Amino acid sequence: MRDDIVLRLDRTAAEDLYVALYEAEEHIAARAASTPPTAEEADRLGTLPRDLRHALGRGCSPYCDHL
Ligand SMILES: [Zn+2]
């Protein structure tokens, strides 16, 4: 599948992502309250949108640190 996207995560970030996705699913499906991530979780998850944007070939902000 040539259009696949591969993101590499360390285990801690993967666990944080799982919890965030699970909570989003519960929030949408059952209207459950979602718990905001801790500052550390937010920091670890903060790079995911950037990495995904790069993997998808979308444009970066002029402030992106990879430029
Ligand atoms: Zn970038």
N, CA, C, O and the ligand as a Tripos MOL2 file, in Angstrom:
@<TRIPOS>MOLECULE
protein
  269   267    68     0     0
PROTEIN
NO_CHARGES

@<TRIPOS>ATOM
      1 N           0.8570   -1.1850    0.0000 N.3       1 MET1
      2 CA          0.0000    0.0000    0.0000 C.3       1 MET1
      3 C           0.8920    1.2330    0.0000 C.2       1 MET1
      4 O           1.3850    1.6560    1.0460 O.2       1 MET1
      5 N           1.0870    1.7870   -1.1430 N.am      2 ARG2
      6 CA          2.0660    2.8590   -1.2840 C.3       2 ARG2
      7 C           1.6490    4.1680   -0.6250 C.2       2 ARG2
      8 O           2.5060    5.0190   -0.3870 O.2       2 ARG2
      9 N           0.3870    4.3580   -0.3250 N.am      3 ASP3
     10 CA         -0.0450    5.5980    0.3130 C.3       3 ASP3
     11 C          -0.1360    5.4900    1.8300 C.2       3 ASP3
     12 O          -0.6510    6.3910    2.4920 O.2       3 ASP3
     13 N           0.3670    4.3800    2.3820 N.am      4 ASP4
     14 CA          0.3420    4.2330    3.8380 C.3       4 ASP4
     15 C           1.2030    5.3060    4.4930 C.2       4 ASP4
     16 O           2.1790    5.7800    3.9110 O.2       4 ASP4
     17 N           0.8320    5.6750    5.6970 N.am      5 ILE5
     18 CA          1.5870    6.6140    6.5210 C.3       5 ILE5
     19 C           2.0940    5.8470    7.7340 C.2       5 ILE5
     20 O           1.3330    5.1250    8.3780 O.2       5 ILE5
     21 N           3.3620    5.9990    8.0420 N.am      6 VAL6
     22 CA          3.9480    5.3350    9.1950 C.3       6 VAL6
     23 C           4.4540    6.4020   10.1560 C.2       6 VAL6
     24 O           5.2630    7.2530    9.7870 O.2       6 VAL6
     25 N           3.9700    6.3480   11.3900 N.am      7 LEU7
     26 CA          4.4600    7.2370   12.4400 C.3       7 LEU7
     27 C           5.1200    6.3800   13.5030 C.2       7 LEU7
     28 O           4.5540    5.3720   13.9260 O.2       7 LEU7
     29 N           6.2930    6.7620   13.9350 N.am      8 ARG8
     30 CA          6.9750    6.0220   15.0010 C.3       8 ARG8
     31 C           6.7650    6.7870   16.3050 C.2       8 ARG8
     32 O           6.9970    7.9930   16.3830 O.2       8 ARG8
     33 N           6.3170    6.0500   17.3310 N.am      9 LEU9
     34 CA          6.0560    6.6370   18.6420 C.3       9 LEU9
     35 C           6.8120    5.8430   19.6850 C.2       9 LEU9
     36 O           6.9320    4.6230   19.5750 O.2       9 LEU9
     37 N           7.3200    6.5230   20.6940 N.am     10 ASP10
     38 CA          7.8290    5.7460   21.8140 C.3      10 ASP10
     39 C           6.6220    5.2470   22.6090 C.2      10 ASP10
     40 O           5.5070    5.7370   22.4280 O.2      10 ASP10
     41 N           6.8510    4.2730   23.4860 N.am     11 ARG11
     42 CA          5.7250    3.6270   24.1690 C.3      11 ARG11
     43 C           4.9050    4.6200   24.9810 C.2      11 ARG11
     44 O           3.6760    4.5410   25.0000 O.2      11 ARG11
     45 N           5.5690    5.5490   25.6450 N.am     12 THR12
     46 CA          4.8350    6.5020   26.4790 C.3      12 THR12
     47 C           3.9070    7.3640   25.6350 C.2      12 THR12
     48 O           2.7540    7.5780   26.0090 O.2      12 THR12
     49 N           4.3940    7.8580   24.5050 N.am     13 ALA13
     50 CA          3.5500    8.6730   23.6270 C.3      13 ALA13
     51 C           2.4150    7.8360   23.0490 C.2      13 ALA13
     52 O           1.2960    8.3260   22.8960 O.2      13 ALA13
     53 N           2.6990    6.5690   22.7270 N.am     14 ALA14
     54 CA          1.6460    5.6910   22.2050 C.3      14 ALA14
     55 C           0.5620    5.4760   23.2520 C.2      14 ALA14
     56 O          -0.6260    5.4610   22.9330 O.2      14 ALA14
     57 N           0.9790    5.3080   24.5080 N.am     15 GLU15
     58 CA         -0.0140    5.1420   25.5770 C.3      15 GLU15
     59 C          -0.8470    6.4230   25.7270 C.2      15 GLU15
     60 O          -2.0660    6.3620   25.8900 O.2      15 GLU15
     61 N          -0.1770    7.5790   25.6700 N.am     16 ASP16
     62 CA         -0.8970    8.8470   25.7680 C.3      16 ASP16
     63 C          -1.8870    8.9930   24.6120 C.2      16 ASP16
     64 O          -3.0170    9.4420   24.8060 O.2      16 ASP16
     65 N          -1.4560    8.6130   23.4140 N.am     17 LEU17
     66 CA         -2.3360    8.7140   22.2460 C.3      17 LEU17
     67 C          -3.5300    7.7890   22.3940 C.2      17 LEU17
     68 O          -4.6590    8.1630   22.0780 O.2      17 LEU17
     69 N          -3.2770    6.5770   22.8780 N.am     18 TYR18
     70 CA         -4.3870    5.6400   23.0880 C.3      18 TYR18
     71 C          -5.4170    6.2430   24.0490 C.2      18 TYR18
     72 O          -6.6170    6.2030   23.7780 O.2      18 TYR18
     73 N          -4.9540    6.7940   25.1590 N.am     19 VAL19
     74 CA         -5.8720    7.3610   26.1420 C.3      19 VAL19
     75 C          -6.6470    8.5330   25.5370 C.2      19 VAL19
     76 O          -7.8520    8.6610   25.7540 O.2      19 VAL19
     77 N          -5.9600    9.3820   24.7840 N.am     20 ALA20
     78 CA         -6.6220   10.5290   24.1720 C.3      20 ALA20
     79 C          -7.6900   10.0710   23.1750 C.2      20 ALA20
     80 O          -8.7910   10.6200   23.1460 O.2      20 ALA20
     81 N          -7.3610    9.0680   22.3620 N.am     21 LEU21
     82 CA         -8.3330    8.5690   21.3840 C.3      21 LEU21
     83 C          -9.4980    7.8780   22.0760 C.2      21 LEU21
     84 O         -10.6520    8.0410   21.6800 O.2      21 LEU21
     85 N          -9.1880    7.1010   23.1210 N.am     22 TYR22
     86 CA        -10.2450    6.4110   23.8670 C.3      22 TYR22
     87 C         -11.1880    7.4360   24.4870 C.2      22 TYR22
     88 O         -12.4080    7.2930   24.4070 O.2      22 TYR22
     89 N         -10.6250    8.4630   25.1000 N.am     23 GLU23
     90 CA        -11.4730    9.4780   25.7360 C.3      23 GLU23
     91 C         -12.2920   10.2370   24.7040 C.2      23 GLU23
     92 O         -13.4490   10.5740   24.9550 O.2      23 GLU23
     93 N         -11.7050   10.5070   23.5480 N.am     24 ALA24
     94 CA        -12.4580   11.1900   22.4880 C.3      24 ALA24
     95 C         -13.6100   10.3100   22.0220 C.2      24 ALA24
     96 O         -14.7220   10.7950   21.8120 O.2      24 ALA24
     97 N         -13.3450    9.0190   21.8620 N.am     25 GLU25
     98 CA        -14.3930    8.0950   21.4460 C.3      25 GLU25
     99 C         -15.5260    8.0720   22.4740 C.2      25 GLU25
    100 O         -16.7000    8.1470   22.1130 O.2      25 GLU25
    101 N         -15.1660    7.9680   23.7560 N.am     26 GLU26
    102 CA        -16.1780    7.9360   24.8080 C.3      26 GLU26
    103 C         -16.9440    9.2560   24.8610 C.2      26 GLU26
    104 O         -18.1540    9.2780   25.0860 O.2      26 GLU26
    105 N         -16.2320   10.3360   24.6530 N.am     27 HIS27
    106 CA        -16.8660   11.6490   24.6950 C.3      27 HIS27
    107 C         -17.8940   11.7740   23.5710 C.2      27 HIS27
    108 O         -18.9880   12.3010   23.7740 O.2      27 HIS27
    109 N         -17.5360   11.2910   22.3960 N.am     28 ILE28
    110 CA        -18.4380   11.3790   21.2420 C.3      28 ILE28
    111 C         -19.5860   10.3840   21.3910 C.2      28 ILE28
    112 O         -20.7480   10.7390   21.1890 O.2      28 ILE28
    113 N         -19.2650    9.1430   21.7440 N.am     29 ALA29
    114 CA        -20.2790    8.0870   21.7570 C.3      29 ALA29
    115 C         -21.2330    8.2150   22.9370 C.2      29 ALA29
    116 O         -22.4360    8.0030   22.7890 O.2      29 ALA29
    117 N         -20.7140    8.5530   24.0880 N.am     30 ALA30
    118 CA        -21.5370    8.5360   25.2980 C.3      30 ALA30
    119 C         -21.6570    9.9130   25.9310 C.2      30 ALA30
    120 O         -22.2220   10.0670   27.0130 O.2      30 ALA30
    121 N         -21.1240   10.8990   25.2490 N.am     31 ARG31
    122 CA        -21.1450   12.2660   25.7820 C.3      31 ARG31
    123 C         -20.5150   12.3280   27.1720 C.2      31 ARG31
    124 O         -20.8790   13.1670   27.9960 O.2      31 ARG31
    125 N         -19.5680   11.4280   27.4140 N.am     32 ALA32
    126 CA        -18.8590   11.4380   28.6890 C.3      32 ALA32
    127 C         -17.9300   12.6470   28.7280 C.2      32 ALA32
    128 O         -17.4300   13.1100   27.7020 O.2      32 ALA32
    129 N         -17.7170   13.1390   29.9380 N.am     33 ALA33
    130 CA        -16.7830   14.2440   30.0910 C.3      33 ALA33
    131 C         -15.3750   13.7580   29.7650 C.2      33 ALA33
    132 O         -14.9980   12.6460   30.1350 O.2      33 ALA33
    133 N         -14.6150   14.5740   29.0870 N.am     34 SER34
    134 CA        -13.2350   14.1740   28.7960 C.3      34 SER34
    135 C         -12.3100   14.8310   29.8040 C.2      34 SER34
    136 O         -12.5560   15.9440   30.2710 O.2      34 SER34
    137 N         -11.2490   14.1220   30.1250 N.am     35 THR35
    138 CA        -10.2770   14.6120   31.0880 C.3      35 THR35
    139 C          -9.1490   15.2930   30.3340 C.2      35 THR35
    140 O          -8.5320   14.6780   29.4640 O.2      35 THR35
    141 N          -8.8680   16.5430   30.6480 N.am     36 PRO36
    142 CA         -7.7600   17.2040   29.9390 C.3      36 PRO36
    143 C          -6.4490   16.4840   30.2250 C.2      36 PRO36
    144 O          -6.2460   15.9830   31.3310 O.2      36 PRO36
    145 N          -5.5590   16.4280   29.2390 N.am     37 PRO37
    146 CA         -4.2680   15.7730   29.4810 C.3      37 PRO37
    147 C          -3.4410   16.5860   30.4670 C.2      37 PRO37
    148 O          -3.6220   17.7950   30.6110 O.2      37 PRO37
    149 N          -2.5310   15.8930   31.1420 N.am     38 THR38
    150 CA         -1.5820   16.6060   31.9840 C.3      38 THR38
    151 C          -0.6390   17.3980   31.0800 C.2      38 THR38
    152 O          -0.6030   17.1780   29.8700 O.2      38 THR38
    153 N           0.1150   18.3110   31.6640 N.am     39 ALA39
    154 CA          1.0720   19.0960   30.8770 C.3      39 ALA39
    155 C           2.0850   18.1850   30.1960 C.2      39 ALA39
    156 O           2.4710   18.4210   29.0510 O.2      39 ALA39
    157 N           2.5160   17.1380   30.9070 N.am     40 GLU40
    158 CA          3.4940   16.2110   30.3210 C.3      40 GLU40
    159 C           2.8820   15.4390   29.1580 C.2      40 GLU40
    160 O           3.5250   15.2510   28.1250 O.2      40 GLU40
    161 N           1.6270   14.9860   29.3260 N.am     41 GLU41
    162 CA          0.9540   14.2770   28.2270 C.3      41 GLU41
    163 C           0.7710   15.2040   27.0360 C.2      41 GLU41
    164 O           0.9900   14.7990   25.8940 O.2      41 GLU41
    165 N           0.3740   16.4370   27.2930 N.am     42 ALA42
    166 CA          0.1670   17.3890   26.1990 C.3      42 ALA42
    167 C           1.4720   17.6490   25.4610 C.2      42 ALA42
    168 O           1.4810   17.7680   24.2360 O.2      42 ALA42
    169 N           2.5780   17.7380   26.2020 N.am     43 ASP43
    170 CA          3.8760   17.9350   25.5510 C.3      43 ASP43
    171 C           4.2230   16.7530   24.6530 C.2      43 ASP43
    172 O           4.6750   16.9260   23.5220 O.2      43 ASP43
    173 N           4.0000   15.5430   25.1810 N.am     44 ARG44
    174 CA          4.3450   14.3540   24.3860 C.3      44 ARG44
    175 C           3.4480   14.2370   23.1640 C.2      44 ARG44
    176 O           3.9040   13.8460   22.0900 O.2      44 ARG44
    177 N           2.1510   14.5810   23.3260 N.am     45 LEU45
    178 CA          1.2230   14.4670   22.2000 C.3      45 LEU45
    179 C           1.3410   15.6490   21.2510 C.2      45 LEU45
    180 O           0.8520   15.5940   20.1230 O.2      45 LEU45
    181 N           1.9820   16.7050   21.6980 N.am     46 GLY46
    182 CA          2.0460   17.9330   20.8990 C.3      46 GLY46
    183 C           2.7760   17.7860   19.5900 C.2      46 GLY46
    184 O           2.5090   18.5320   18.6470 O.2      46 GLY46
    185 N           3.7000   16.8330   19.5090 N.am     47 THR47
    186 CA          4.4530   16.6730   18.2650 C.3      47 THR47
    187 C           3.7090   15.8030   17.2530 C.2      47 THR47
    188 O           4.0790   15.7740   16.0790 O.2      47 THR47
    189 N           2.6730   15.1000   17.6870 N.am     48 LEU48
    190 CA          1.9880   14.1820   16.7750 C.3      48 LEU48
    191 C           1.3380   14.8790   15.5870 C.2      48 LEU48
    192 O           1.5190   14.4290   14.4560 O.2      48 LEU48
    193 N           0.5830   15.9670   15.7970 N.am     49 PRO49
    194 CA         -0.0050   16.6360   14.6320 C.3      49 PRO49
    195 C           1.0650   17.1070   13.6440 C.2      49 PRO49
    196 O           0.8730   17.0140   12.4320 O.2      49 PRO49
    197 N           2.1820   17.6070   14.1540 N.am     50 ARG50
    198 CA          3.2700   18.0420   13.2700 C.3      50 ARG50
    199 C           3.8450   16.8590   12.4850 C.2      50 ARG50
    200 O           4.0540   16.9500   11.2760 O.2      50 ARG50
    201 N           4.0980   15.7510   13.1840 N.am     51 ASP51
    202 CA          4.6530   14.5810   12.5130 C.3      51 ASP51
    203 C           3.6810   14.0360   11.4710 C.2      51 ASP51
    204 O           4.0910   13.6370   10.3810 O.2      51 ASP51
    205 N           2.3990   14.0200   11.8100 N.am     52 LEU52
    206 CA          1.4020   13.5400   10.8570 C.3      52 LEU52
    207 C           1.3090   14.4830    9.6620 C.2      52 LEU52
    208 O           1.1810   14.0340    8.5230 O.2      52 LEU52
    209 N           1.3710   15.7650    9.9150 N.am     53 ARG53
    210 CA          1.3370   16.7530    8.8280 C.3      53 ARG53
    211 C           2.5180   16.5240    7.8930 C.2      53 ARG53
    212 O           2.3550   16.5600    6.6730 O.2      53 ARG53
    213 N           3.6950   16.2910    8.4450 N.am     54 HIS54
    214 CA          4.8660   16.0030    7.6140 C.3      54 HIS54
    215 C           4.6650   14.7290    6.8150 C.2      54 HIS54
    216 O           4.9600   14.6910    5.6210 O.2      54 HIS54
    217 N           4.1550   13.6650    7.4740 N.am     55 ALA55
    218 CA          3.9750   12.3760    6.8050 C.3      55 ALA55
    219 C           2.9710   12.4950    5.6640 C.2      55 ALA55
    220 O           3.0920   11.8050    4.6520 O.2      55 ALA55
    221 N           1.9870   13.3650    5.8260 N.am     56 LEU56
    222 CA          0.9820   13.5570    4.7830 C.3      56 LEU56
    223 C           1.4410   14.5200    3.7020 C.2      56 LEU56
    224 O           0.7700   14.6720    2.6810 O.2      56 LEU56
    225 N           2.5720   15.1690    3.9120 N.am     57 GLY57
    226 CA          3.0910   16.0980    2.9200 C.3      57 GLY57
    227 C           2.3780   17.4290    2.8960 C.2      57 GLY57
    228 O           2.4200   18.1560    1.9030 O.2      57 GLY57
    229 N           1.7240   17.7420    3.9950 N.am     58 ARG58
    230 CA          1.0300   19.0320    4.0680 C.3      58 ARG58
    231 C           2.0140   20.1320    4.4220 C.2      58 ARG58
    232 O           3.0940   19.8620    4.9470 O.2      58 ARG58
    233 N           1.6510   21.3390    4.1420 N.am     59 GLY59
    234 CA          2.5400   22.4620    4.3920 C.3      59 GLY59
    235 C           2.7600   22.6990    5.8750 C.2      59 GLY59
    236 O           1.8860   22.4360    6.7020 O.2      59 GLY59
    237 N           3.9270   23.1950    6.1900 N.am     60 CYS60
    238 CA          4.2810   23.5110    7.5720 C.3      60 CYS60
    239 C           4.0650   24.9900    7.8340 C.2      60 CYS60
    240 O           4.0340   25.8110    6.9180 O.2      60 CYS60
    241 N           3.9190   25.2990    9.1010 N.am     61 SER61
    242 CA          3.8730   26.6960    9.4780 C.3      61 SER61
    243 C           5.2730   27.2800    9.3030 C.2      61 SER61
    244 O           6.2600   26.5460    9.3580 O.2      61 SER61
    245 N           5.3670   28.5720    9.0950 N.am     62 PRO62
    246 CA          6.7000   29.1660    8.9630 C.3      62 PRO62
    247 C           7.5450   29.0270   10.2190 C.2      62 PRO62
    248 O           8.7490   29.2790   10.1860 O.2      62 PRO62
    249 N           6.9310   28.6290   11.3170 N.am     63 TYR63
    250 CA          7.6530   28.4880   12.5800 C.3      63 TYR63
    251 C           8.0380   27.0450   12.8600 C.2      63 TYR63
    252 O           8.6050   26.7470   13.9110 O.2      63 TYR63
    253 N           7.7340   26.1430   11.9240 N.am     64 CYS64
    254 CA          8.0280   24.7220   12.1580 C.3      64 CYS64
    255 C           9.5320   24.5470   12.3420 C.2      64 CYS64
    256 O          10.3340   25.1000   11.5910 O.2      64 CYS64
    257 N           9.8960   23.7640   13.3570 N.am     65 ASP65
    258 CA         11.3220   23.6220   13.6700 C.3      65 ASP65
    259 C          12.0790   22.7410   12.6850 C.2      65 ASP65
    260 O          13.2990   22.6150   12.7900 O.2      65 ASP65
    261 N          11.3770   22.1240   11.7210 N.am     66 HIS66
    262 CA         12.1260   21.3120   10.7620 C.3      66 HIS66
    263 C          12.6260   22.1580    9.6050 C.2      66 HIS66
    264 O          13.4420   21.6960    8.8070 O.2      66 HIS66
    265 N          12.1520   23.3800    9.5050 N.am     67 LEU67
    266 CA         12.5610   24.2460    8.4010 C.3      67 LEU67
    267 C          13.8940   24.9230    8.7050 C.2      67 LEU67
    268 O          14.3970   25.6930    7.8860 O.2      67 LEU67
    269 ZN          7.5580   21.0110    9.3640 Zn       68 ZN68
@<TRIPOS>BOND
     1     1     2 1
     2     2     3 1
     3     3     4 2
     4     3     5 am
     5     5     6 1
     6     6     7 1
     7     7     8 2
     8     7     9 am
     9     9    10 1
    10    10    11 1
    11    11    12 2
    12    11    13 am
    13    13    14 1
    14    14    15 1
    15    15    16 2
    16    15    17 am
    17    17    18 1
    18    18    19 1
    19    19    20 2
    20    19    21 am
    21    21    22 1
    22    22    23 1
    23    23    24 2
    24    23    25 am
    25    25    26 1
    26    26    27 1
    27    27    28 2
    28    27    29 am
    29    29    30 1
    30    30    31 1
    31    31    32 2
    32    31    33 am
    33    33    34 1
    34    34    35 1
    35    35    36 2
    36    35    37 am
    37    37    38 1
    38    38    39 1
    39    39    40 2
    40    39    41 am
    41    41    42 1
    42    42    43 1
    43    43    44 2
    44    43    45 am
    45    45    46 1
    46    46    47 1
    47    47    48 2
    48    47    49 am
    49    49    50 1
    50    50    51 1
    51    51    52 2
    52    51    53 am
    53    53    54 1
    54    54    55 1
    55    55    56 2
    56    55    57 am
    57    57    58 1
    58    58    59 1
    59    59    60 2
    60    59    61 am
    61    61    62 1
    62    62    63 1
    63    63    64 2
    64    63    65 am
    65    65    66 1
    66    66    67 1
    67    67    68 2
    68    67    69 am
    69    69    70 1
    70    70    71 1
    71    71    72 2
    72    71    73 am
    73    73    74 1
    74    74    75 1
    75    75    76 2
    76    75    77 am
    77    77    78 1
    78    78    79 1
    79    79    80 2
    80    79    81 am
    81    81    82 1
    82    82    83 1
    83    83    84 2
    84    83    85 am
    85    85    86 1
    86    86    87 1
    87    87    88 2
    88    87    89 am
    89    89    90 1
    90    90    91 1
    91    91    92 2
    92    91    93 am
    93    93    94 1
    94    94    95 1
    95    95    96 2
    96    95    97 am
    97    97    98 1
    98    98    99 1
    99    99   100 2
   100    99   101 am
   101   101   102 1
   102   102   103 1
   103   103   104 2
   104   103   105 am
   105   105   106 1
   106   106   107 1
   107   107   108 2
   108   107   109 am
   109   109   110 1
   110   110   111 1
   111   111   112 2
   112   111   113 am
   113   113   114 1
   114   114   115 1
   115   115   116 2
   116   115   117 am
   117   117   118 1
   118   118   119 1
   119   119   120 2
   120   119   121 am
   121   121   122 1
   122   122   123 1
   123   123   124 2
   124   123   125 am
   125   125   126 1
   126   126   127 1
   127   127   128 2
   128   127   129 am
   129   129   130 1
   130   130   131 1
   131   131   132 2
   132   131   133 am
   133   133   134 1
   134   134   135 1
   135   135   136 2
   136   135   137 am
   137   137   138 1
   138   138   139 1
   139   139   140 2
   140   139   141 am
   141   141   142 1
   142   142   143 1
   143   143   144 2
   144   143   145 am
   145   145   146 1
   146   146   147 1
   147   147   148 2
   148   147   149 am
   149   149   150 1
   150   150   151 1
   151   151   152 2
   152   151   153 am
   153   153   154 1
   154   154   155 1
   155   155   156 2
   156   155   157 am
   157   157   158 1
   158   158   159 1
   159   159   160 2
   160   159   161 am
   161   161   162 1
   162   162   163 1
   163   163   164 2
   164   163   165 am
   165   165   166 1
   166   166   167 1
   167   167   168 2
   168   167   169 am
   169   169   170 1
   170   170   171 1
   171   171   172 2
   172   171   173 am
   173   173   174 1
   174   174   175 1
   175   175   176 2
   176   175   177 am
   177   177   178 1
   178   178   179 1
   179   179   180 2
   180   179   181 am
   181   181   182 1
   182   182   183 1
   183   183   184 2
   184   183   185 am
   185   185   186 1
   186   186   187 1
   187   187   188 2
   188   187   189 am
   189   189   190 1
   190   190   191 1
   191   191   192 2
   192   191   193 am
   193   193   194 1
   194   194   195 1
   195   195   196 2
   196   195   197 am
   197   197   198 1
   198   198   199 1
   199   199   200 2
   200   199   201 am
   201   201   202 1
   202   202   203 1
   203   203   204 2
   204   203   205 am
   205   205   206 1
   206   206   207 1
   207   207   208 2
   208   207   209 am
   209   209   210 1
   210   210   211 1
   211   211   212 2
   212   211   213 am
   213   213   214 1
   214   214   215 1
   215   215   216 2
   216   215   217 am
   217   217   218 1
   218   218   219 1
   219   219   220 2
   220   219   221 am
   221   221   222 1
   222   222   223 1
   223   223   224 2
   224   223   225 am
   225   225   226 1
   226   226   227 1
   227   227   228 2
   228   227   229 am
   229   229   230 1
   230   230   231 1
   231   231   232 2
   232   231   233 am
   233   233   234 1
   234   234   235 1
   235   235   236 2
   236   235   237 am
   237   237   238 1
   238   238   239 1
   239   239   240 2
   240   239   241 am
   241   241   242 1
   242   242   243 1
   243   243   244 2
   244   243   245 am
   245   245   246 1
   246   246   247 1
   247   247   248 2
   248   247   249 am
   249   249   250 1
   250   250   251 1
   251   251   252 2
   252   251   253 am
   253   253   254 1
   254   254   255 1
   255   255   256 2
   256   255   257 am
   257   257   258 1
   258   258   259 1
   259   259   260 2
   260   259   261 am
   261   261   262 1
   262   262   263 1
   263   263   264 2
   264   263   265 am
   265   265   266 1
   266   266   267 1
   267   267   268 2
@<TRIPOS>SUBSTRUCTURE
     1 MET1         2 RESIDUE 1 A MET
     2 ARG2         6 RESIDUE 1 A ARG
     3 ASP3        10 RESIDUE 1 A ASP
     4 ASP4        14 RESIDUE 1 A ASP
     5 ILE5        18 RESIDUE 1 A ILE
     6 VAL6        22 RESIDUE 1 A VAL
     7 LEU7        26 RESIDUE 1 A LEU
     8 ARG8        30 RESIDUE 1 A ARG
     9 LEU9        34 RESIDUE 1 A LEU
    10 ASP10       38 RESIDUE 1 A ASP
    11 ARG11       42 RESIDUE 1 A ARG
    12 THR12       46 RESIDUE 1 A THR
    13 ALA13       50 RESIDUE 1 A ALA
    14 ALA14       54 RESIDUE 1 A ALA
    15 GLU15       58 RESIDUE 1 A GLU
    16 ASP16       62 RESIDUE 1 A ASP
    17 LEU17       66 RESIDUE 1 A LEU
    18 TYR18       70 RESIDUE 1 A TYR
    19 VAL19       74 RESIDUE 1 A VAL
    20 ALA20       78 RESIDUE 1 A ALA
    21 LEU21       82 RESIDUE 1 A LEU
    22 TYR22       86 RESIDUE 1 A TYR
    23 GLU23       90 RESIDUE 1 A GLU
    24 ALA24       94 RESIDUE 1 A ALA
    25 GLU25       98 RESIDUE 1 A GLU
    26 GLU26      102 RESIDUE 1 A GLU
    27 HIS27      106 RESIDUE 1 A HIS
    28 ILE28      110 RESIDUE 1 A ILE
    29 ALA29      114 RESIDUE 1 A ALA
    30 ALA30      118 RESIDUE 1 A ALA
    31 ARG31      122 RESIDUE 1 A ARG
    32 ALA32      126 RESIDUE 1 A ALA
    33 ALA33      130 RESIDUE 1 A ALA
    34 SER34      134 RESIDUE 1 A SER
    35 THR35      138 RESIDUE 1 A THR
    36 PRO36      142 RESIDUE 1 A PRO
    37 PRO37      146 RESIDUE 1 A PRO
    38 THR38      150 RESIDUE 1 A THR
    39 ALA39      154 RESIDUE 1 A ALA
    40 GLU40      158 RESIDUE 1 A GLU
    41 GLU41      162 RESIDUE 1 A GLU
    42 ALA42      166 RESIDUE 1 A ALA
    43 ASP43      170 RESIDUE 1 A ASP
    44 ARG44      174 RESIDUE 1 A ARG
    45 LEU45      178 RESIDUE 1 A LEU
    46 GLY46      182 RESIDUE 1 A GLY
    47 THR47      186 RESIDUE 1 A THR
    48 LEU48      190 RESIDUE 1 A LEU
    49 PRO49      194 RESIDUE 1 A PRO
    50 ARG50      198 RESIDUE 1 A ARG
    51 ASP51      202 RESIDUE 1 A ASP
    52 LEU52      206 RESIDUE 1 A LEU
    53 ARG53      210 RESIDUE 1 A ARG
    54 HIS54      214 RESIDUE 1 A HIS
    55 ALA55      218 RESIDUE 1 A ALA
    56 LEU56      222 RESIDUE 1 A LEU
    57 GLY57      226 RESIDUE 1 A GLY
    58 ARG58      230 RESIDUE 1 A ARG
    59 GLY59      234 RESIDUE 1 A GLY
    60 CYS60      238 RESIDUE 1 A CYS
    61 SER61      242 RESIDUE 1 A SER
    62 PRO62      246 RESIDUE 1 A PRO
    63 TYR63      250 RESIDUE 1 A TYR
    64 CYS64      254 RESIDUE 1 A CYS
    65 ASP65      258 RESIDUE 1 A ASP
    66 HIS66      262 RESIDUE 1 A HIS
    67 LEU67      266 RESIDUE 1 A LEU
    68 ZN68       269 GROUP 0 **** ****
